Amino acid sequence: MAKKICNICNTRPVDKNAGISDACVPCYEEGAWENQHQDDSHEFLNGVAEAAKTASAVELRKVARMAGIKNAGQHKSAELRAMIADAVGAVQAGCWICHPELNEAQMEDATIINFVKPERASRKGQIINVPLRAPGEVKAAVVAKAAPEARVETEKLGTVRLDLTTSAFVLILAWDAEGRYDYSRSVAVVDGKARKVRNVAEALRLIKNA
């Protein structure tokens, strides 16, 4: 009986021994990293790291708090910049999205066969919210499944926007023409207060808990 082929890469066989029914291990791992990349706001932290490079001493303290650093006022600017870079690097360490050179799903098959995988924590139980390489329309549709009343619109230049208005909140999510989540345009209004929606996982939690 022929082996079932991964429905993501359409190249590698599904590894049922790993408990995965429709994807090869590298593609499943890539999707799990996509989920963690969003949940831990790695793209947001990239902006924090960039801002730290040129921020004034006063602004640098605010940036440091965004990176999770406490008592920023006790450190000199040069030391604080290094601490921010280290904090961001620690969160992003091992991420296949932040570090494409680690991404086994993007390697050639021969490379994967000969690749000695490093030890890493088990990712069993992680939920893949949206497929990494899918266009914005597909990612928006995934969210819309949780809220059928949501309206999805493809805008000029290929950007995608999802609008959802309920009695509990207003939600706007956006993706750029490459299908990447647009944090700057993704917001929610809850109890009359607007706030950024950090990722798709947060949006789905908001919908579920409404």
PyMOL commands that set and color helices and strands:
alter all, ss='L'
color gray80, all
select helices_A, chain A and resi 16-18+25-39+42-54+57-66+72-74+77-92+100-102+104-106+109-114+136-146+156-158+183-185+200-209
alter helices_A, ss='H'
color red, helices_A
select strands_A, chain A and resi 151-154+160-165+169-175+187-190+193-196
alter strands_A, ss='S'
color yellow, strands_A
deselect
rebuild
show_as cartoon
